[in-house]
Amino acid sequence: MIIKNKFKFIRSITIIVFLLITLFSTSIAKINTEAETISYTVSKGDTLWTIAQEYKADNKDIRQYIYEQKKLNNMENANIYEGQTIRIIKEQ
């Protein structure tokens, strides 16, 4: 009897965890697909910080926005160069 109850408990927990992971993944995918991206040509003096100040949502942490820009553009660091074209998430 105890073994059956343990099995039911483990099965229930597994189902709950699976559902939570599915819901979380769907939410993240939805957020990423809803964001508008634009092509941005880097001008002299631009940094990811200055670009983020212009395009990020007012309530968003600038460091998180910069992290997302680097990820979107497959960048290992925050170095950008004049004339370079990058994709930018336009949140405003």
N, CA and C atoms as an extended XYZ file, in Angstrom:
276
Properties=species:S:1:pos:R:3:atomname:S:1:resname:S:1:resid:I:1 pbc="F F F"
N         0.821       -1.191        0.000 N   MET     1
C         0.000        0.000        0.000 CA  MET     1
C         0.865        1.255        0.000 C   MET     1
N         1.901        1.275        0.833 N   ILE     2
C         2.789        2.437        0.902 CA  ILE     2
C         3.530        2.631       -0.419 C   ILE     2
N         3.922        1.555       -1.044 N   ILE     3
C         4.641        1.628       -2.320 CA  ILE     3
C         3.741        2.226       -3.397 C   ILE     3
N         2.464        1.847       -3.415 N   LYS     4
C         1.536        2.402       -4.394 CA  LYS     4
C         1.373        3.899       -4.178 C   LYS     4
N         1.263        4.331       -2.930 N   ASN     5
C         1.117        5.750       -2.629 CA  ASN     5
C         2.365        6.537       -3.033 C   ASN     5
N         3.549        5.967       -2.796 N   LYS     6
C         4.786        6.624       -3.204 CA  LYS     6
C         4.841        6.766       -4.725 C   LYS     6
N         4.442        5.720       -5.417 N   PHE     7
C         4.436        5.754       -6.871 CA  PHE     7
C         3.483        6.829       -7.384 C   PHE     7
N         2.297        6.915       -6.814 N   LYS     8
C         1.323        7.934       -7.212 CA  LYS     8
C         1.855        9.342       -6.930 C   LYS     8
N         2.495        9.501       -5.787 N   PHE     9
C         3.060       10.798       -5.423 CA  PHE     9
C         4.160       11.211       -6.405 C   PHE     9
N         5.066       10.307       -6.695 N   ILE    10
C         6.163       10.597       -7.630 CA  ILE    10
C         5.607       10.891       -9.013 C   ILE    10
N         4.625       10.135       -9.444 N   ARG    11
C         4.022       10.359      -10.748 CA  ARG    11
C         3.338       11.733      -10.800 C   ARG    11
N         2.651       12.097       -9.742 N   SER    12
C         1.980       13.401       -9.683 CA  SER    12
C         2.993       14.542       -9.726 C   SER    12
N         4.058       14.425       -8.966 N   ILE    13
C         5.101       15.456       -8.957 CA  ILE    13
C         5.740       15.571      -10.334 C   ILE    13
N         5.999       14.460      -10.979 N   THR    14
C         6.598       14.468      -12.317 CA  THR    14
C         5.686       15.184      -13.311 C   THR    14
N         4.417       14.910      -13.250 N   ILE    15
C         3.460       15.565      -14.154 CA  ILE    15
C         3.413       17.075      -13.892 C   ILE    15
N         3.405       17.463      -12.640 N   ILE    16
C         3.378       18.891      -12.293 CA  ILE    16
C         4.637       19.592      -12.789 C   ILE    16
N         5.781       18.987      -12.573 N   VAL    17
C         7.036       19.587      -13.035 CA  VAL    17
C         7.028       19.707      -14.555 C   VAL    17
N         6.593       18.685      -15.249 N   PHE    18
C         6.522       18.721      -16.704 CA  PHE    18
C         5.614       19.857      -17.189 C   PHE    18
N         4.452       20.001      -16.549 N   LEU    19
C         3.533       21.068      -16.938 CA  LEU    19
C         4.126       22.449      -16.683 C   LEU    19
N         4.798       22.622      -15.559 N   LEU    20
C         5.430       23.908      -15.264 CA  LEU    20
C         6.520       24.246      -16.270 C   LEU    20
N         7.326       23.269      -16.619 N   ILE    21
C         8.385       23.495      -17.617 CA  ILE    21
C         7.769       23.855      -18.964 C   ILE    21
N         6.725       23.160      -19.349 N   THR    22
C         6.058       23.447      -20.617 CA  THR    22
C         5.479       24.854      -20.631 C   THR    22
N         4.813       25.243      -19.561 N   LEU    23
C         4.243       26.590      -19.480 CA  LEU    23
C         5.331       27.658      -19.517 C   LEU    23
N         6.397       27.448      -18.790 N   PHE    24
C         7.498       28.412      -18.762 CA  PHE    24
C         8.143       28.548      -20.134 C   PHE    24
N         8.392       27.425      -20.793 N   SER    25
C         9.002       27.452      -22.129 CA  SER    25
C         8.107       28.162      -23.126 C   SER    25
N         6.821       27.921      -23.056 N   THR    26
C         5.877       28.567      -23.956 CA  THR    26
C         5.854       30.071      -23.720 C   THR    26
N         5.908       30.487      -22.472 N   SER    27
C         5.909       31.918      -22.150 CA  SER    27
C         7.148       32.596      -22.708 C   SER    27
N         8.305       31.989      -22.536 N   ILE    28
C         9.551       32.557      -23.043 CA  ILE    28
C         9.512       32.640      -24.558 C   ILE    28
N         9.050       31.595      -25.223 N   ALA    29
C         8.978       31.605      -26.684 CA  ALA    29
C         8.033       32.698      -27.157 C   ALA    29
N         6.924       32.878      -26.473 N   LYS    30
C         5.952       33.898      -26.857 CA  LYS    30
C         6.562       35.292      -26.710 C   LYS    30
N         7.278       35.531      -25.631 N   ILE    31
C         7.920       36.828      -25.419 CA  ILE    31
C         8.926       37.107      -26.529 C   ILE    31
N         9.731       36.104      -26.875 N   ASN    32
C        10.757       36.298      -27.897 CA  ASN    32
C        10.157       36.542      -29.272 C   ASN    32
N         9.027       35.920      -29.596 N   THR    33
C         8.454       36.101      -30.921 CA  THR    33
C         7.661       37.399      -31.022 C   THR    33
N         7.202       37.939      -29.888 N   GLU    34
C         6.416       39.166      -29.922 CA  GLU    34
C         7.295       40.406      -30.038 C   GLU    34
N         8.554       40.304      -29.697 N   ALA    35
C         9.436       41.449      -29.706 CA  ALA    35
C         9.734       41.863      -31.152 C   ALA    35
N         9.642       43.158      -31.407 N   GLU    36
C         9.964       43.683      -32.724 CA  GLU    36
C        11.471       43.912      -32.798 C   GLU    36
N        12.095       43.409      -33.845 N   THR    37
C        13.524       43.652      -34.033 CA  THR    37
C        13.720       44.532      -35.261 C   THR    37
N        14.744       45.358      -35.190 N   ILE    38
C        15.105       46.224      -36.318 CA  ILE    38
C        16.595       46.062      -36.593 C   ILE    38
N        16.984       46.387      -37.810 N   SER    39
C        18.404       46.438      -38.143 CA  SER    39
C        18.924       47.808      -37.759 C   SER    39
N        20.045       47.826      -37.085 N   TYR    40
C        20.621       49.076      -36.599 CA  TYR    40
C        22.064       49.136      -37.072 C   TYR    40
N        22.421       50.227      -37.762 N   THR    41
C        23.798       50.428      -38.200 CA  THR    41
C        24.506       51.283      -37.155 C   THR    41
N        25.567       50.745      -36.626 N   VAL    42
C        26.302       51.403      -35.553 CA  VAL    42
C        26.987       52.657      -36.085 C   VAL    42
N        26.789       53.765      -35.365 N   SER    43
C        27.438       55.034      -35.703 CA  SER    43
C        28.654       55.242      -34.804 C   SER    43
N        29.504       56.168      -35.191 N   LYS    44
C        30.686       56.487      -34.393 CA  LYS    44
C        30.241       56.920      -32.988 C   LYS    44
N        30.833       56.345      -31.984 N   GLY    45
C        30.516       56.684      -30.601 CA  GLY    45
C        29.411       55.844      -29.971 C   GLY    45
N        28.718       55.025      -30.768 N   ASP    46
C        27.673       54.161      -30.221 CA  ASP    46
C        28.276       53.068      -29.344 C   ASP    46
N        27.568       52.721      -28.300 N   THR    47
C        27.870       51.558      -27.476 CA  THR    47
C        26.559       50.814      -27.259 C   THR    47
N        26.655       49.570      -26.821 N   LEU    48
C        25.419       48.852      -26.533 CA  LEU    48
C        24.651       49.560      -25.419 C   LEU    48
N        25.366       50.205      -24.524 N   TRP    49
C        24.719       50.929      -23.430 CA  TRP    49
C        23.888       52.094      -23.965 C   TRP    49
N        24.460       52.894      -24.883 N   THR    50
C        23.720       54.047      -25.415 CA  THR    50
C        22.547       53.594      -26.284 C   THR    50
N        22.737       52.517      -27.021 N   ILE    51
C        21.648       51.970      -27.835 CA  ILE    51
C        20.533       51.455      -26.925 C   ILE    51
N        20.917       50.773      -25.848 N   ALA    52
C        19.938       50.242      -24.895 CA  ALA    52
C        19.128       51.365      -24.261 C   ALA    52
N        19.770       52.472      -23.940 N   GLN    53
C        19.055       53.595      -23.344 CA  GLN    53
C        17.953       54.107      -24.271 C   GLN    53
N        18.182       53.991      -25.560 N   GLU    54
C        17.206       54.487      -26.533 CA  GLU    54
C        16.068       53.502      -26.803 C   GLU    54
N        16.361       52.206      -26.835 N   TYR    55
C        15.388       51.230      -27.315 CA  TYR    55
C        14.762       50.337      -26.249 C   TYR    55
N        15.305       50.254      -25.060 N   LYS    56
C        14.746       49.358      -24.051 CA  LYS    56
C        13.477       49.948      -23.441 C   LYS    56
N        12.640       49.086      -22.899 N   ALA    57
C        11.451       49.546      -22.188 CA  ALA    57
C        11.890       50.252      -20.908 C   ALA    57
N        11.129       51.260      -20.508 N   ASP    58
C        11.488       52.062      -19.339 CA  ASP    58
C        11.613       51.240      -18.054 C   ASP    58
N        10.812       50.200      -17.938 N   ASN    59
C        10.820       49.412      -16.706 CA  ASN    59
C        11.798       48.248      -16.729 C   ASN    59
N        12.613       48.134      -17.765 N   LYS    60
C        13.528       47.011      -17.902 CA  LYS    60
C        14.929       47.396      -17.469 C   LYS    60
N        15.608       46.468      -16.814 N   ASP    61
C        16.985       46.678      -16.414 CA  ASP    61
C        17.879       46.735      -17.649 C   ASP    61
N        18.697       47.754      -17.726 N   ILE    62
C        19.528       47.960      -18.920 CA  ILE    62
C        20.517       46.811      -19.122 C   ILE    62
N        21.005       46.230      -18.023 N   ARG    63
C        21.955       45.106      -18.148 CA  ARG    63
C        21.285       43.888      -18.767 C   ARG    63
N        20.038       43.635      -18.417 N   GLN    64
C        19.296       42.519      -19.008 CA  GLN    64
C        19.064       42.759      -20.498 C   GLN    64
N        18.732       43.992      -20.856 N   TYR    65
C        18.508       44.332      -22.258 CA  TYR    65
C        19.798       44.120      -23.065 C   TYR    65
N        20.927       44.584      -22.533 N   ILE    66
C        22.203       44.414      -23.232 CA  ILE    66
C        22.528       42.929      -23.380 C   ILE    66
N        22.282       42.152      -22.343 N   TYR    67
C        22.500       40.703      -22.418 CA  TYR    67
C        21.673       40.104      -23.559 C   TYR    67
N        20.412       40.515      -23.684 N   GLU    68
C        19.539       40.002      -24.742 CA  GLU    68
C        20.037       40.416      -26.128 C   GLU    68
N        20.577       41.633      -26.246 N   GLN    69
C        21.101       42.094      -27.533 CA  GLN    69
C        22.321       41.264      -27.932 C   GLN    69
N        23.189       41.016      -26.968 N   LYS    70
C        24.368       40.200      -27.252 CA  LYS    70
C        23.965       38.797      -27.677 C   LYS    70
N        23.003       38.231      -27.009 N   LYS    71
C        22.519       36.887      -27.346 CA  LYS    71
C        21.874       36.880      -28.732 C   LYS    71
N        21.053       37.886      -29.021 N   LEU    72
C        20.377       37.992      -30.314 CA  LEU    72
C        21.380       38.068      -31.466 C   LEU    72
N        22.493       38.752      -31.234 N   ASN    73
C        23.496       38.961      -32.278 CA  ASN    73
C        24.687       38.014      -32.176 C   ASN    73
N        24.567       36.985      -31.347 N   ASN    74
C        25.636       35.989      -31.168 CA  ASN    74
C        26.968       36.653      -30.830 C   ASN    74
N        26.935       37.604      -29.923 N   MET    75
C        28.131       38.344      -29.537 CA  MET    75
C        28.720       37.738      -28.260 C   MET    75
N        30.042       37.605      -28.232 N   GLU    76
C        30.708       37.095      -27.038 CA  GLU    76
C        30.993       38.220      -26.041 C   GLU    76
N        31.086       39.448      -26.543 N   ASN    77
C        31.321       40.596      -25.671 CA  ASN    77
C        30.501       41.773      -26.200 C   ASN    77
N        30.645       42.926      -25.584 N   ALA    78
C        29.814       44.082      -25.944 CA  ALA    78
C        30.488       45.022      -26.939 C   ALA    78
N        31.545       44.577      -27.567 N   ASN    79
C        32.235       45.439      -28.528 CA  ASN    79
C        31.438       45.542      -29.824 C   ASN    79
N        31.183       46.779      -30.252 N   ILE    80
C        30.552       47.028      -31.542 CA  ILE    80
C        31.392       48.070      -32.277 C   ILE    80
N        31.260       48.111      -33.594 N   TYR    81
C        32.128       48.947      -34.414 CA  TYR    81
C        31.312       49.794      -35.382 C   TYR    81
N        31.803       50.966      -35.670 N   GLU    82
C        31.153       51.872      -36.607 CA  GLU    82
C        30.939       51.160      -37.942 C   GLU    82
N        29.715       51.259      -38.471 N   GLY    83
C        29.371       50.626      -39.737 CA  GLY    83
C        28.805       49.223      -39.586 C   GLY    83
N        28.976       48.629      -38.443 N   GLN    84
C        28.450       47.287      -38.183 CA  GLN    84
C        26.923       47.341      -38.114 C   GLN    84
N        26.259       46.344      -38.665 N   THR    85
C        24.808       46.256      -38.578 CA  THR    85
C        24.450       45.160      -37.594 C   THR    85
N        23.635       45.519      -36.608 N   ILE    86
C        23.197       44.560      -35.613 CA  ILE    86
C        21.674       44.583      -35.535 C   ILE    86
N        21.108       43.508      -35.028 N   ARG    87
C        19.666       43.477      -34.794 CA  ARG    87
C        19.406       43.993      -33.386 C   ARG    87
N        18.390       44.794      -33.248 N   ILE    88
C        18.045       45.403      -31.968 CA  ILE    88
C        16.592       45.093      -31.651 C   ILE    88
N        16.321       44.738      -30.406 N   ILE    89
C        14.941       44.553      -29.961 CA  ILE    89
C        14.389       45.933      -29.627 C   ILE    89
N        13.339       46.305      -30.335 N   LYS    90
C        12.712       47.623      -30.116 CA  LYS    90
C        11.544       47.410      -29.165 C   LYS    90
N        11.713       47.887      -27.928 N   GLU    91
C        10.695       47.665      -26.902 CA  GLU    91
C         9.793       48.881      -26.694 C   GLU    91
N        10.177       50.042      -27.138 N   GLN    92
C         9.370       51.237      -26.900 CA  GLN    92
C         8.500       51.547      -28.085 C   GLN    92
